[in-house]
């Protein structure tokens, strides 16, 4: 019960890595706000609340300033404080700089990167008031080693890593730790949506990744929980890679199914 009584926000919490992280935090005693544009977040909250009353869904577009501010305000209204923020909301649009539309480029940057800035902008003052806090931003191995066809995605995820480092430096004296988690190929609907044959994609990852399988959302959730816990109290500003050895293989250097 590492997070007993802690107040947590998970953006993009209705599915995939976000939902797995929500469940893990709740299993370990936290009270969690699920923030997502997807109304399935309400179903997830209701399912989790059959065992306890620790999950609350707030439908939120975290790329919008007023909604990000409302999210934090509602968290404080429900929980009275904010201890942990997992900036996890994200989208994937395939295309190079000549094929991706300006609209999709802007959507990718706004949802993946700008949302980290916006929610953190309103969350950090609440953490400062509480005297401590932890922020974990979901980046990607695609933000470390770019891949063909992922220009907007990789640019946004690389931006998250450097923003994480800046935030870690800016707020370390306020006892606020900021880290990024960098998943490799993970079996979520977001990345498998770009595969014509989902099982074939999973099989290929199993063959190509040194660890012998694709990641599961729970693999990433465990890394997020570690970074949020007191076990990582001396860890800040890091890009924590959880990729089954992907970066060792150079998979991202050729066009492939989305790298996460």
Order of alpha helices (4+ residues) and beta strands (2+ residues): beta-alpha-beta-alpha-beta-alpha-beta-alpha-alpha-beta-alpha-beta-alpha-alpha-alpha-beta-alpha
